[in-house]
Amino acid sequence: MRYLIILNIITPKVWEIVLSFSFVEVNKNNDTHIKYLYHLLKKRDFNISHDNVPDYYNHKEFVLNNKYRKWHFIYKNNNLIGSYYITFENHIGLNLSVSDVNDYVYLLKKILSKNKPLTEIKSERNKSFLINISPNNKQFINAMKLLNFEHIQNTYLCN
């Protein structure tokens, strides 16, 4: 498997990646945006917040009542491939319907370059951004390793 590590050198492959992505802010009061988010949710291969996809009504209620700091759609070559959000607790959620380590690396670098974590609140909010990833999402995990991000915890669900 070939990995592209994006450095400060602009190569043709890097330009291809850079030029292929665009972002659109989610408007939670826009019915089309809510439908797009539901479509993405149904296409997800990896979930850590739910076992089953909620019905559309519950999804819409979630979107309307969310408290995300930022929420954007991600387009690649004008095709909707995912979304990312940032919480007030300095968590980043990145969900892609296609799994390519280079896309994850580029998108994480882009998100981090455009956003700064909120000030730390001891026992409530980390001074750095945190990202939770399904242990089955190997491409996302590989991207984190390529970026030399620190693995700080494993989380277990206790039923």
Backbone as CSV, one residue per row, in Angstrom:
resi,resn,N_x,N_y,N_z,CA_x,CA_y,CA_z,C_x,C_y,C_z
1,MET,0.837,-1.169,0.000,0.000,0.000,0.000,0.887,1.239,0.000
2,ARG,0.574,2.212,-0.844,1.372,3.422,-0.970,0.745,4.548,-0.179
3,TYR,1.543,5.253,0.617,1.066,6.387,1.385,1.774,7.640,0.923
4,LEU,1.034,8.695,0.770,1.607,9.991,0.449,1.666,10.788,1.737
5,ILE,2.842,11.186,2.140,2.979,12.024,3.324,3.119,13.456,2.828
6,ILE,2.137,14.279,3.184,2.124,15.648,2.705,3.111,16.473,3.517
7,LEU,4.093,17.022,2.822,5.090,17.880,3.445,4.884,19.298,2.934
8,ASN,5.809,20.149,3.168,5.709,21.521,2.678,6.159,21.637,1.228
9,ILE,6.300,20.520,0.559,6.699,20.497,-0.841,5.445,20.248,-1.673
10,ILE,5.197,21.090,-2.653,4.021,20.929,-3.493,4.403,20.077,-4.701
11,THR,3.896,18.866,-4.725,4.115,17.950,-5.842,2.825,17.875,-6.640
12,PRO,2.856,17.323,-7.843,1.613,17.180,-8.607,0.537,16.403,-7.827
13,LYS,0.930,15.369,-7.096,-0.049,14.594,-6.326,-0.685,15.449,-5.236
14,VAL,0.127,16.281,-4.579,-0.398,17.159,-3.533,-1.382,18.154,-4.148
15,TRP,-1.020,18.764,-5.284,-1.936,19.703,-5.931,-3.243,19.016,-6.286
16,GLU,-3.157,17.774,-6.739,-4.363,17.011,-7.079,-5.263,16.882,-5.858
17,ILE,-4.677,16.588,-4.700,-5.458,16.452,-3.474,-6.025,17.802,-3.049
18,VAL,-5.180,18.830,-3.042,-5.599,20.155,-2.585,-6.744,20.689,-3.431
19,LEU,-6.639,20.549,-4.726,-7.636,21.117,-5.624,-8.938,20.324,-5.653
20,SER,-8.941,19.115,-5.133,-10.125,18.279,-5.247,-11.109,18.445,-4.103
21,PHE,-10.732,19.140,-3.009,-11.591,19.255,-1.831,-12.215,20.631,-1.703
22,SER,-13.444,20.641,-1.207,-14.103,21.885,-0.832,-14.984,21.613,0.384
23,PHE,-15.328,22.696,1.082,-16.085,22.596,2.321,-17.281,23.539,2.261
24,VAL,-18.402,23.083,2.804,-19.604,23.904,2.888,-20.117,23.816,4.316
25,GLU,-20.348,24.961,4.928,-20.852,24.972,6.297,-22.254,24.376,6.349
26,VAL,-22.480,23.516,7.336,-23.798,22.918,7.527,-24.727,23.979,8.107
27,ASN,-25.881,24.113,7.473,-26.938,24.969,7.995,-28.003,24.044,8.564
28,LYS,-28.065,23.935,9.878,-28.958,22.961,10.499,-30.429,23.295,10.313
29,ASN,-30.741,24.496,9.822,-32.132,24.856,9.552,-32.516,24.647,8.098
30,ASN,-31.618,24.053,7.330,-31.858,23.791,5.914,-32.223,22.318,5.751
31,ASP,-33.442,22.040,5.285,-33.911,20.656,5.144,-33.028,19.836,4.212
32,THR,-32.494,20.453,3.169,-31.603,19.729,2.250,-30.327,19.317,2.974
33,HIS,-29.788,20.193,3.797,-28.584,19.850,4.557,-28.863,18.712,5.529
34,ILE,-30.019,18.745,6.170,-30.384,17.663,7.098,-30.481,16.343,6.338
35,LYS,-31.045,16.369,5.152,-31.149,15.155,4.328,-29.760,14.666,3.902
36,TYR,-28.884,15.584,3.527,-27.515,15.206,3.168,-26.807,14.537,4.348
37,LEU,-26.974,15.122,5.532,-26.355,14.539,6.725,-26.916,13.145,6.999
38,TYR,-28.200,12.966,6.793,-28.814,11.645,7.023,-28.289,10.636,5.999
39,HIS,-28.162,11.073,4.767,-27.597,10.210,3.724,-26.179,9.766,4.107
40,LEU,-25.366,10.706,4.577,-24.002,10.364,5.009,-24.021,9.407,6.194
41,LEU,-24.921,9.647,7.135,-25.028,8.787,8.309,-25.359,7.351,7.905
42,LYS,-26.262,7.185,6.967,-26.653,5.838,6.517,-25.526,5.135,5.772
43,LYS,-24.617,5.903,5.169,-23.509,5.315,4.407,-22.289,4.977,5.263
44,ARG,-22.270,5.416,6.513,-21.087,5.212,7.358,-20.768,3.747,7.565
45,ASP,-19.481,3.440,7.457,-19.009,2.092,7.759,-18.624,1.947,9.223
46,PHE,-18.275,3.074,9.865,-17.773,3.040,11.233,-18.582,3.989,12.105
47,ASN,-19.148,3.448,13.186,-19.920,4.256,14.127,-19.409,4.007,15.529
48,ILE,-19.299,5.070,16.305,-18.929,4.898,17.707,-20.004,5.458,18.633
49,SER,-20.977,6.180,18.082,-22.000,6.780,18.933,-23.337,6.048,18.893
50,HIS,-23.497,5.112,17.969,-24.751,4.366,17.897,-24.545,3.030,17.185
51,ASP,-25.419,2.066,17.512,-25.366,0.749,16.870,-26.212,0.702,15.606
52,ASN,-27.355,1.370,15.653,-28.287,1.374,14.526,-28.527,2.811,14.080
53,VAL,-28.749,2.967,12.798,-29.036,4.293,12.269,-30.401,4.737,12.801
54,PRO,-30.470,5.937,13.380,-31.765,6.417,13.874,-32.720,6.693,12.711
55,ASP,-34.002,6.769,12.998,-34.937,7.137,11.937,-34.732,8.617,11.600
56,TYR,-35.301,9.035,10.485,-35.067,10.390,10.000,-35.537,11.444,11.008
57,TYR,-36.664,11.202,11.663,-37.197,12.167,12.630,-36.196,12.384,13.774
58,ASN,-35.673,11.320,14.336,-34.693,11.446,15.426,-33.398,12.100,14.952
59,HIS,-33.004,11.774,13.733,-31.822,12.413,13.158,-32.038,13.926,13.041
60,LYS,-33.193,14.316,12.518,-33.493,15.740,12.347,-33.501,16.450,13.694
61,GLU,-34.076,15.834,14.709,-34.073,16.421,16.054,-32.644,16.609,16.566
62,PHE,-31.786,15.617,16.319,-30.388,15.729,16.720,-29.725,16.922,16.032
63,VAL,-29.910,17.022,14.719,-29.282,18.110,13.962,-29.773,19.465,14.465
64,LEU,-31.073,19.598,14.649,-31.641,20.881,15.077,-31.174,21.291,16.468
65,ASN,-30.861,20.318,17.301,-30.479,20.604,18.683,-28.991,20.461,18.958
66,ASN,-28.191,20.259,17.922,-26.755,20.062,18.146,-26.121,21.330,18.665
67,LYS,-25.019,21.157,19.353,-24.269,22.286,19.918,-22.837,22.309,19.379
68,TYR,-22.657,21.864,18.127,-21.315,21.876,17.565,-20.835,23.307,17.365
69,ARG,-19.552,23.489,17.576,-18.919,24.780,17.344,-18.836,25.067,15.848
70,LYS,-18.454,24.058,15.097,-18.380,24.152,13.632,-18.822,22.824,13.047
71,TRP,-19.433,22.888,11.863,-19.893,21.669,11.194,-19.874,21.949,9.701
72,HIS,-19.145,21.129,8.945,-19.002,21.339,7.507,-19.170,20.035,6.724
73,PHE,-19.749,20.180,5.545,-19.736,19.088,4.575,-18.374,19.082,3.902
74,ILE,-17.948,17.901,3.452,-16.699,17.758,2.715,-17.035,17.207,1.336
75,TYR,-16.581,17.927,0.321,-16.771,17.503,-1.061,-15.410,17.182,-1.663
76,LYS,-15.379,16.138,-2.461,-14.182,15.793,-3.218,-14.602,15.692,-4.674
77,ASN,-13.963,16.468,-5.525,-14.335,16.528,-6.940,-15.830,16.789,-7.095
78,ASN,-16.342,17.690,-6.280,-17.755,18.106,-6.278,-18.734,17.019,-5.843
79,ASN,-18.240,15.926,-5.270,-19.096,14.873,-4.731,-19.043,14.902,-3.214
80,LEU,-20.196,14.841,-2.573,-20.267,14.829,-1.122,-19.698,13.514,-0.596
81,ILE,-18.619,13.600,0.196,-17.981,12.376,0.718,-17.965,12.302,2.235
82,GLY,-18.417,13.365,2.914,-18.381,13.300,4.363,-18.654,14.631,5.014
83,SER,-18.364,14.655,6.309,-18.515,15.882,7.082,-17.523,15.859,8.242
84,TYR,-17.287,17.038,8.783,-16.522,17.113,10.019,-17.189,18.116,10.932
85,TYR,-16.984,17.924,12.223,-17.493,18.880,13.199,-16.434,19.092,14.276
86,ILE,-16.565,20.208,14.958,-15.723,20.529,16.097,-16.657,20.907,17.245
87,THR,-16.433,20.317,18.412,-17.273,20.592,19.569,-16.655,21.675,20.456
88,PHE,-17.430,22.142,21.408,-16.928,23.107,22.380,-16.026,22.445,23.414
89,GLU,-15.937,21.116,23.368,-15.024,20.371,24.252,-13.708,20.050,23.553
90,ASN,-13.491,20.636,22.372,-12.288,20.435,21.562,-12.184,19.025,20.985
91,HIS,-13.311,18.443,20.638,-13.316,17.166,19.930,-13.568,17.434,18.453
92,ILE,-12.896,16.654,17.626,-13.113,16.717,16.181,-13.722,15.391,15.752
93,GLY,-14.801,15.470,15.013,-15.389,14.291,14.385,-15.184,14.403,12.885
94,LEU,-14.628,13.383,12.288,-14.392,13.363,10.843,-14.950,12.063,10.308
95,ASN,-15.952,12.166,9.473,-16.624,10.984,8.925,-16.614,11.051,7.409
96,LEU,-15.980,10.067,6.791,-15.880,10.011,5.339,-16.548,8.748,4.822
97,SER,-17.209,8.871,3.674,-17.834,7.699,3.066,-16.850,6.925,2.196
98,VAL,-15.686,7.514,1.955,-14.604,6.827,1.242,-13.419,6.769,2.186
99,SER,-12.665,5.709,2.115,-11.596,5.515,3.085,-10.245,5.508,2.382
100,ASP,-9.581,6.654,2.418,-8.261,6.776,1.812,-7.366,7.502,2.797
101,VAL,-6.251,6.895,3.152,-5.365,7.478,4.162,-4.888,8.867,3.744
102,ASN,-4.641,9.084,2.455,-4.186,10.393,1.990,-5.248,11.459,2.198
103,ASP,-6.518,11.100,1.982,-7.608,12.044,2.224,-7.674,12.407,3.702
104,TYR,-7.581,11.413,4.567,-7.602,11.687,6.008,-6.448,12.605,6.407
105,VAL,-5.246,12.329,5.902,-4.079,13.145,6.247,-4.306,14.590,5.794
106,TYR,-4.695,14.757,4.545,-4.911,16.109,4.029,-5.996,16.836,4.811
107,LEU,-7.125,16.172,5.030,-8.249,16.817,5.706,-7.921,17.184,7.148
108,LEU,-7.241,16.295,7.851,-6.852,16.615,9.227,-5.927,17.827,9.265
109,LYS,-4.954,17.867,8.359,-4.051,19.017,8.308,-4.825,20.302,7.998
110,LYS,-5.756,20.219,7.077,-6.548,21.392,6.695,-7.413,21.861,7.868
111,ILE,-8.107,20.944,8.520,-8.973,21.287,9.650,-8.148,21.919,10.773
112,LEU,-7.021,21.321,11.087,-6.182,21.829,12.170,-5.543,23.173,11.826
113,SER,-5.268,23.406,10.561,-4.660,24.688,10.169,-5.669,25.833,10.226
114,LYS,-6.949,25.524,10.097,-7.989,26.550,10.066,-8.698,26.747,11.400
115,ASN,-8.424,25.885,12.373,-9.130,25.936,13.650,-8.155,25.775,14.797
116,LYS,-8.420,26.467,15.862,-7.595,26.363,17.072,-8.467,25.860,18.216
117,PRO,-7.902,25.032,19.091,-8.688,24.561,20.240,-9.039,25.721,21.167
118,LEU,-10.156,25.579,21.849,-10.519,26.546,22.880,-9.605,26.354,24.082
119,THR,-9.530,27.355,24.914,-8.681,27.312,26.103,-9.072,26.144,27.003
120,GLU,-8.067,25.499,27.543,-8.258,24.357,28.427,-9.074,24.731,29.665
121,ILE,-9.963,23.815,30.051,-10.656,23.882,31.338,-10.372,22.542,32.007
122,LYS,-9.607,22.558,33.067,-9.183,21.319,33.731,-10.381,20.409,33.994
123,SER,-10.232,19.142,33.685,-11.226,18.087,33.873,-12.467,18.250,32.997
124,GLU,-12.483,19.260,32.124,-13.632,19.451,31.240,-13.255,19.524,29.766
125,ARG,-12.180,20.261,29.475,-11.803,20.472,28.081,-10.286,20.422,27.969
126,ASN,-9.806,19.540,27.099,-8.374,19.400,26.863,-7.835,20.644,26.177
127,LYS,-6.548,20.901,26.357,-5.920,22.050,25.693,-5.696,21.794,24.198
128,SER,-5.763,20.531,23.800,-5.568,20.140,22.404,-6.862,19.546,21.864
129,PHE,-6.928,19.431,20.558,-8.056,18.725,19.965,-7.919,17.232,20.246
130,LEU,-9.039,16.548,20.416,-9.100,15.098,20.589,-9.963,14.516,19.478
131,ILE,-9.603,13.319,19.037,-10.365,12.637,17.992,-10.601,11.201,18.430
132,ASN,-11.868,10.774,18.431,-12.216,9.381,18.706,-12.401,8.662,17.378
133,ILE,-11.815,7.476,17.281,-11.851,6.714,16.032,-12.256,5.282,16.331
134,SER,-13.114,4.738,15.482,-13.450,3.326,15.596,-12.176,2.494,15.414
135,PRO,-11.982,1.466,16.238,-10.791,0.623,16.072,-10.785,-0.126,14.737
136,ASN,-11.923,-0.158,14.052,-12.008,-0.833,12.753,-11.645,0.078,11.580
137,ASN,-11.528,1.375,11.828,-11.225,2.320,10.759,-9.708,2.438,10.598
138,LYS,-9.139,1.462,9.930,-7.676,1.348,9.811,-7.049,2.514,9.030
139,GLN,-7.743,3.014,8.013,-7.186,4.126,7.225,-7.057,5.390,8.077
140,PHE,-8.084,5.667,8.892,-8.051,6.836,9.767,-6.944,6.673,10.814
141,ILE,-6.835,5.493,11.384,-5.780,5.225,12.370,-4.404,5.377,11.734
142,ASN,-4.235,4.872,10.522,-2.951,5.020,9.822,-2.626,6.488,9.567
143,ALA,-3.626,7.286,9.249,-3.403,8.720,9.037,-2.904,9.372,10.320
144,MET,-3.500,8.988,11.447,-3.067,9.552,12.731,-1.599,9.197,13.011
145,LYS,-1.229,7.973,12.669,0.163,7.547,12.862,1.105,8.308,11.939
146,LEU,0.690,8.491,10.677,1.524,9.234,9.732,1.740,10.680,10.179
147,LEU,0.749,11.229,10.857,0.844,12.596,11.355,1.530,12.670,12.723
148,ASN,1.946,11.514,13.231,2.619,11.436,14.539,1.778,11.979,15.686
149,PHE,0.457,11.776,15.601,-0.411,12.185,16.702,-0.307,11.155,17.820
150,GLU,-0.418,11.616,19.036,-0.235,10.768,20.206,-1.499,9.970,20.527
151,HIS,-1.343,8.665,20.659,-2.439,7.783,21.081,-2.497,7.834,22.601
152,ILE,-3.599,8.371,23.168,-3.627,8.612,24.619,-4.592,7.728,25.387
153,GLN,-5.526,7.058,24.703,-6.461,6.229,25.464,-7.166,5.229,24.575
154,ASN,-7.728,4.220,25.186,-8.667,3.301,24.559,-9.959,3.424,25.364
155,THR,-11.071,3.403,24.693,-12.357,3.553,25.362,-13.152,2.270,25.198
156,TYR,-13.809,1.846,26.258,-14.585,0.608,26.229,-16.019,0.890,26.610
157,LEU,-16.930,0.232,25.932,-18.358,0.340,26.217,-18.722,-0.777,27.185
158,CYS,-19.268,-0.432,28.324,-19.642,-1.402,29.358,-21.161,-1.494,29.420
159,ASN,-21.718,-2.586,28.928,-23.184,-2.752,28.936,-23.643,-3.389,30.217
